[in-house]
Amino acid sequence: MSLGKPEFSSSLVPAAHSKGKMPPYTNYHAQRSYPMPDEPFCTDLNAEQRALKEKEKGSWTQLSQAEKVALYRLQFHETFAEMNRHSNEWKTVMGGVFFFCGFTALLIWWQRVYVFPKKPVTLTDEWKAQQLQRILDMKGNPVQGLASQWDYEKKEWKK
């Protein structure tokens, strides 16, 4: 062992680059479009499951219905009915959507009450009525505009 270079043993690097899988992870992946996965769902079998796998090699007429179901569960995680079953995830999604819509509405209300300034005077009904009267008094656009629709003698809109 030299002082400048540390020595590494291959046993110190635990299969980081190996093709095998690490214990808690499997390559099992089943879905409706690919129902036959490359490997079984359960790979680490206990003694009872190993005995059942040995019994599987014999005649299937000797297996009970519960044993057949147990063998199926060793091979596959879900049945087609379980894969096709509707989930309740839509309720969570819609709850989140409604929550954020409600939060946004509260935020907009808070801004209108506390942040935005009051409406300008020019948007009040009194101001609009005075502005209309001013345009009519000045006889603005008498050919095709508002003044053409106003009867100045009767002081009302033409019919």
PyMOL commands that set and color helices and strands:
alter all, ss='L'
color gray80, all
select helices_A, chain A and resi 10-12+47-56+60-62+65-75+80-84+89-115+121-123+125-137+146-149
alter helices_A, ss='H'
color red, helices_A
select strands_A, chain A and resi 150-151+156-157
alter strands_A, ss='S'
color yellow, strands_A
deselect
rebuild
show_as cartoon
